Amino acid sequence: MKPALTALALALTFAAAPAMAFNVDASGLFPTLSYPDPAPQPVTQGAAGIGR
């Protein structure tokens, strides 16, 4: 029984090898992370001047 299971496992491995050789594209499974641009800081002029 053990040699039959070994032969079956090897046959399935060799049968699946061409399909496993292709790259698996998993990009559809995970969303693309994108970060928003930071909001610009308001430029104000106080008693000390601009750029304090």
HUNOR-V537678 format. One record per residue. N is the residue number from 1. RES is the residue in one letter. SS is DSSP state (alpha for helix, beta for strand, coil for the rest). Layout:
n | res | ss
N | RES | SS
N | RES | SS
This chain:
n | res | ss
1 | M | coil
2 | K | alpha
3 | P | alpha
4 | A | alpha
5 | L | alpha
6 | T | alpha
7 | A | alpha
8 | L | alpha
9 | A | alpha
10 | L | alpha
11 | A | alpha
12 | L | alpha
13 | T | alpha
14 | F | alpha
15 | A | alpha
16 | A | alpha
17 | A | alpha
18 | P | alpha
19 | A | alpha
20 | M | alpha
21 | A | alpha
22 | F | coil
23 | N | coil
24 | V | coil
25 | D | coil
26 | A | coil
27 | S | coil
28 | G | coil
29 | L | coil
30 | F | coil
31 | P | coil
32 | T | coil
33 | L | coil
34 | S | coil
35 | Y | coil
36 | P | coil
37 | D | coil
38 | P | coil
39 | A | coil
40 | P | coil
41 | Q | coil
42 | P | coil
43 | V | coil
44 | T | coil
45 | Q | coil
46 | G | beta
47 | A | coil
48 | A | coil
49 | G | beta
50 | I | coil
51 | G | coil
52 | R | coil
